[in-house]
Amino acid sequence: MGQKHGVDARGKGGEFCGCWEIITEFINGSSPSFDDLPDDCLSIISSFTTTPRDTFLAALVSKSFGLQFDSDSVWEKFLPSPDYVSQIPKSRVFSSKKELYFALCDPFPNHNGRMSFRLDKASGKKCVMLSARKLLIRGATNPRHWKWISVPESRFEKVPELLDIDTFNIRGALNTRNISPGTHYSTYIVYTKTSHCYGFQNCPIQVGVGFQGYLMPKTSIYLDTVKKWPGRNIEYSKKRKDGWVEVKIGDFFNEGGFMGFDDLIEVSIVDVTRRLRTKKGVIIEGIEFRPKDTSQ
């Protein structure tokens, strides 16, 4: 076919029907390629993409699709509310909404450095980390127990290093308005060990995450272990791409409309060993909330 199809000009509904007929021809083999589809059809098809992943895949189909899916109208719908976008330094200038989207996929501090935010590249869902300053850490203000230091790898100005404590106890809370509704989330404690880490080896720590006022499911984690226990409900540490270490605390579903946007998600990390022992040598980056099965 040497010329591109025209579309029905009888309004939006007629235009959609005309484009659908053309797309049907393509599916049936009457049209040789997606490049034969007119811009109006490409625009309508692009409106059905619901995630950035859809957009990435569609852009691989043809050159015409690639140009269509680079447009601001496509990427604007994946951007979060303006209050998040406004957190980006004013000195940064972006040539397109797509470029802005990818900038938001890199974590950056907000809420006066007490939290960090980023978008998951594939889904566009919000990922949030509570900094150690935002958490309730047992003994955090006592210089005998914790020392606040600067770490080049950290996204926060200061992080706490454990010097010496018997009972390891961290609690935190996040308002559900800060994460994406209708989404399954996983929660992680993010930390690293120093060369003099002591007292955590094969020491189970009870953790849980859940909505405030509801029963919080509990499990156990190991921050440092040389032995795994098959069949037990225990989470073990994993090295992250950014150099930190994480252990999964638990999962929850942020309903959104049903639970409301003003609910609190509570996190509990408590040392429940019967025999207290000295612990030291971990540095806490924070607690991260990200869509389930999403990598850091």
Wavefront OBJ file of the C-alpha trace (Angstrom):
o trace
v 0.000 0.000 0.000
v 1.698 3.177 -1.174
v -0.389 5.690 0.788
v -1.426 5.954 4.381
v -5.040 5.360 5.298
v -7.258 8.294 6.152
v -9.462 8.355 9.243
v -13.151 8.924 9.751
v -13.500 12.631 10.521
v -16.943 12.473 12.114
v -15.737 13.241 15.608
v -13.767 11.371 18.241
v -15.942 8.268 18.187
v -15.849 8.035 14.411
v -12.106 8.639 14.425
v -11.587 5.805 16.872
v -13.727 3.452 14.751
v -11.837 4.424 11.603
v -8.496 3.771 13.283
v -9.715 0.477 14.694
v -10.604 -0.671 11.147
v -7.097 0.212 9.987
v -5.508 -1.630 12.938
v -7.696 -4.642 12.169
v -6.390 -4.620 8.605
v -2.856 -4.672 9.963
v -3.627 -7.624 12.223
v -5.167 -9.495 9.293
v -2.068 -8.889 7.195
v -3.552 -6.361 4.765
v -1.160 -3.635 5.904
v 2.588 -4.392 5.690
v 3.825 -2.521 8.796
v 2.971 -0.255 11.697
v 4.634 2.560 9.768
v 1.568 2.573 7.480
v -0.654 3.646 10.379
v -1.526 7.373 10.438
v -0.507 9.572 13.358
v -4.082 9.695 14.693
v -4.102 5.901 15.031
v -0.702 5.867 16.709
v -1.953 8.499 19.154
v -5.028 6.422 20.015
v -2.929 3.279 20.490
v -0.523 5.178 22.759
v -3.443 6.202 24.993
v -3.859 2.542 25.982
v -0.366 2.246 27.451
v -0.759 2.186 31.221
v 2.855 1.773 32.359
v 6.281 2.958 31.187
v 7.090 -0.708 30.478
v 4.244 -0.768 27.917
v 5.711 2.331 26.338
v 9.220 0.857 26.160
v 7.946 -2.261 24.406
v 5.663 -0.400 22.015
v 8.493 1.912 20.983
v 10.454 -1.135 19.805
v 7.738 -2.096 17.310
v 8.530 0.542 14.693
v 10.191 3.884 14.069
v 6.792 5.580 13.970
v 5.881 4.130 17.348
v 9.223 5.225 18.745
v 8.548 8.846 17.795
v 4.969 8.724 19.096
v 5.943 7.222 22.440
v 8.621 9.834 23.043
v 5.998 12.586 23.087
v 5.259 14.682 26.177
v 1.584 13.673 26.082
v 2.548 10.032 26.657
v 5.098 10.578 29.446
v 3.175 13.277 31.286
v 0.630 10.717 32.516
v 3.422 8.764 34.246
v 4.645 11.754 36.267
v 3.661 12.070 39.951
v 1.892 15.066 41.446
v 3.579 18.496 41.068
v 4.695 18.563 44.723
v 7.106 15.692 43.999
v 8.353 17.216 40.760
v 8.982 20.496 42.583
v 11.516 18.735 44.825
v 13.979 18.560 41.928
v 16.528 21.432 42.053
v 15.428 24.417 39.986
v 18.853 24.483 38.341
v 18.079 21.288 36.435
v 16.410 21.794 33.061
v 14.701 18.991 31.135
v 14.082 18.971 27.396
v 11.087 16.606 27.596
v 8.661 14.927 29.997
v 10.415 11.630 29.262
v 13.726 13.068 30.446
v 12.008 14.415 33.576
v 10.479 10.979 34.236
v 13.862 9.266 34.145
v 15.324 11.916 36.439
v 12.626 11.025 38.974
v 13.713 7.376 38.790
v 16.909 8.278 40.654
v 16.371 8.640 44.420
v 16.489 12.147 45.848
v 15.884 13.426 49.408
v 12.672 15.232 50.313
v 10.797 16.206 53.493
v 13.890 18.125 54.660
v 16.133 15.135 54.058
v 14.146 12.807 56.314
v 12.808 10.733 53.413
v 13.832 9.923 49.867
v 11.678 9.364 46.814
v 11.982 7.793 43.375
v 9.796 6.235 40.677
v 10.109 2.603 39.675
v 11.257 2.750 36.036
v 9.040 -0.068 34.768
v 5.770 0.675 36.563
v 5.993 4.366 37.473
v 4.989 3.481 41.051
v 6.381 5.444 43.996
v 9.285 4.085 46.041
v 9.939 5.770 49.397
v 12.654 5.402 52.014
v 12.404 6.676 55.589
v 15.789 7.934 56.743
v 17.192 6.972 60.121
v 16.327 10.502 61.313
v 12.674 9.710 60.575
v 12.765 6.466 62.592
v 12.503 5.794 66.315
v 15.784 4.033 67.114
v 16.468 2.906 70.668
v 19.352 4.943 72.101
v 19.833 6.969 68.900
v 20.419 10.229 70.802
v 22.904 8.663 73.225
v 26.504 8.987 71.940
v 27.447 5.895 73.935
v 25.175 3.789 71.722
v 25.089 5.456 68.288
v 27.386 7.768 66.332
v 25.955 9.876 63.498
v 28.329 9.949 60.540
v 28.515 10.996 56.881
v 28.771 8.172 54.349
v 29.499 8.957 50.658
v 27.240 6.126 49.484
v 24.248 7.358 51.504
v 21.436 9.425 50.001
v 21.102 11.189 53.376
v 23.356 13.744 55.060
v 23.897 11.695 58.242
v 23.375 8.029 59.143
v 23.792 6.280 62.509
v 26.505 3.735 63.263
v 25.815 1.380 66.175
v 28.590 1.551 68.776
v 27.245 -0.590 71.595
v 23.755 -1.648 72.684
v 22.038 -4.672 74.219
v 18.564 -4.357 72.721
v 18.204 -3.519 69.031
v 14.877 -1.746 68.483
v 13.682 0.343 65.501
v 10.178 1.570 64.725
v 8.772 3.736 61.986
v 5.592 4.840 60.236
v 4.648 6.034 56.761
v 1.486 7.805 55.647
v -0.115 5.940 52.726
v -0.545 9.213 50.805
v 3.216 9.020 50.110
v 2.973 5.773 48.124
v 0.916 4.556 45.158
v -2.673 3.358 45.746
v -3.892 -0.022 44.556
v -0.384 -1.444 44.882
v 1.248 -4.359 46.702
v 4.313 -3.120 48.583
v 7.313 -4.776 50.219
v 9.255 -3.202 53.077
v 12.999 -3.529 53.726
v 15.535 -2.411 56.289
v 18.584 -1.061 54.430
v 21.944 -1.066 56.207
v 25.560 -2.139 55.987
v 28.013 -3.837 58.323
v 31.331 -2.435 59.488
v 34.489 -4.493 59.880
v 33.834 -4.753 63.631
v 30.202 -5.929 63.378
v 29.402 -8.057 66.408
v 26.424 -9.624 68.186
v 24.094 -10.109 65.190
v 25.446 -13.401 63.865
v 22.629 -15.971 63.846
v 20.639 -13.656 66.118
v 16.943 -13.605 65.090
v 15.209 -10.232 65.166
v 11.413 -10.051 65.063
v 9.953 -7.732 62.433
v 6.536 -6.759 61.148
v 4.706 -4.268 58.942
v 1.001 -3.427 58.885
v -1.686 -0.777 59.140
v -1.972 1.113 62.412
v -4.714 -0.367 64.595
v -4.650 -3.766 62.875
v -2.867 -6.972 63.789
v 0.683 -6.833 62.478
v 1.986 -10.106 60.972
v 5.400 -10.987 62.438
v 8.387 -12.826 61.046
v 12.122 -13.004 61.794
v 15.176 -11.668 60.023
v 18.920 -12.105 60.325
v 21.111 -9.057 59.798
v 24.225 -11.219 59.921
v 24.343 -14.981 59.548
v 26.603 -17.758 58.292
v 23.959 -20.466 58.473
v 20.505 -20.688 56.878
v 17.585 -22.621 58.306
v 15.500 -24.223 55.506
v 11.772 -24.404 56.117
v 11.705 -21.643 58.722
v 9.922 -18.322 58.263
v 13.117 -16.287 58.205
v 14.354 -13.582 55.827
v 18.061 -13.255 55.085
v 20.164 -10.323 53.932
v 20.919 -9.557 50.271
v 23.469 -7.213 48.712
v 21.959 -4.308 46.762
v 23.211 -2.735 43.538
v 23.942 0.506 45.391
v 26.349 -1.235 47.771
v 24.028 -1.401 50.777
v 22.472 -4.558 52.241
v 18.762 -5.171 52.736
v 16.465 -7.639 54.478
v 12.783 -7.914 53.699
v 10.484 -7.067 56.609
v 7.125 -7.904 55.041
v 4.401 -7.090 52.506
v 1.148 -5.131 52.520
v -1.440 -3.890 50.034
v -2.125 -0.171 49.833
v -5.788 -0.200 48.858
v -5.994 3.543 48.458
v -9.669 4.417 48.121
v -10.879 1.776 50.584
v -8.355 2.322 53.356
v -8.086 6.038 52.678
v -5.022 8.182 52.049
v -4.445 9.112 55.693
v -3.693 5.667 57.077
v -0.354 4.894 58.686
v 1.791 1.901 57.833
v 3.797 0.889 60.912
v 7.091 -0.980 60.884
v 8.579 -2.803 63.860
v 12.108 -4.230 64.210
v 12.661 -5.676 67.683
v 15.378 -7.832 69.208
v 13.482 -10.593 71.033
v 16.382 -12.795 72.112
v 15.963 -13.967 75.691
v 19.618 -13.501 76.568
v 20.760 -9.940 75.939
v 24.162 -9.501 74.369
v 26.224 -6.584 73.132
v 25.648 -5.601 69.517
v 27.654 -3.178 67.401
v 28.931 -2.425 63.923
v 25.888 -1.770 61.703
v 25.081 1.466 59.872
v 21.399 2.174 59.188
v 20.462 3.828 55.877
v 16.697 3.591 56.406
v 13.522 1.609 55.774
v 12.387 1.348 52.172
v 8.894 0.828 50.745
v 8.758 -0.250 47.109
v 6.276 -2.152 44.894
v 6.431 -5.876 45.499
v 8.944 -7.791 43.372
v 10.585 -4.534 42.291
v 14.369 -4.390 42.517
v 16.055 -1.511 44.328
l 1 2 3 4 5 6 7 8 9 10 11 12 13 14 15 16 17 18 19 20 21 22 23 24 25 26 27 28 29 30 31 32 33 34 35 36 37 38 39 40 41 42 43 44 45 46 47 48 49 50 51 52 53 54 55 56 57 58 59 60 61 62 63 64 65 66 67 68 69 70 71 72 73 74 75 76 77 78 79 80 81 82 83 84 85 86 87 88 89 90 91 92 93 94 95 96 97 98 99 100 101 102 103 104 105 106 107 108 109 110 111 112 113 114 115 116 117 118 119 120 121 122 123 124 125 126 127 128 129 130 131 132 133 134 135 136 137 138 139 140 141 142 143 144 145 146 147 148 149 150 151 152 153 154 155 156 157 158 159 160 161 162 163 164 165 166 167 168 169 170 171 172 173 174 175 176 177 178 179 180 181 182 183 184 185 186 187 188 189 190 191 192 193 194 195 196 197 198 199 200 201 202 203 204 205 206 207 208 209 210 211 212 213 214 215 216 217 218 219 220 221 222 223 224 225 226 227 228 229 230 231 232 233 234 235 236 237 238 239 240 241 242 243 244 245 246 247 248 249 250 251 252 253 254 255 256 257 258 259 260 261 262 263 264 265 266 267 268 269 270 271 272 273 274 275 276 277 278 279 280 281 282 283 284 285 286 287 288 289 290 291 292 293 294 295 296
